[in-house]
Amino acid sequence: MPRLTPGNPAPKLELRATDGTLFKMSDHLGKRVILTFFRFSSCPFCNVRINRIIKRWNEFADDTVMVGVFYAKIGELTKRMKKHNAPFHIVADESFEHFAQNSVMKSFGRFLLGTLRSPLTFIQATLKGYLPMTLSPGKLSIIPVDILIDEQGLVVKAHYCKDTVDHISIDELIAFSNGS
């Protein structure tokens, strides 16, 4: 599948959320959506990223729709995400289907690069108790993707991360949510 680019329609998602609901992308037409394909439920870098976003959530527009997609079983994901109490949608793609449809890459080299490039983030994650509970190369090698979607349901920006810690800055996510 080709990568998403500006002007493409938003990915069609219907996935189980950790709050027990069914998240449907189509229900959010008319709102700005921040969509991130994270990695696996115990990914230290993903959990630190979620923690950092939550700490700044009050800066996002009140009607911001954010959804984090994880390659995980819904039961496992719900258990892992309880500590966050995220004010946004966390959903499980149990089959990797939506990751594949949206050209989410796997690269063990880029996984290693992210780990080596951000030892302080890894230490911070460890101190917060975010320990990777998998050694599966298929999960470890997933490289995240951040996607900004406008009110018409079109991709504004698709950031295919260089490694496991490269994301659109939280400042840019906040600006996007506020209409900038």
Secondary structure, DSSP 8 states (H G I E B T S, - for coil): -----TTSB----EEEETTS-EEEGGGGTTS-EEEEE---TT-HHHHHHHHHHHHTGGGS-TT-EEEEEESS-HHHHHHHHTTT--SSEEEE-TTSHHHHHTT--B-HHHHHHHHHH-HHHHHHHHHTT-------HHHHTB--EEEEE-TTSBEEEEEE-SSTT----HHHHHHHHTT-
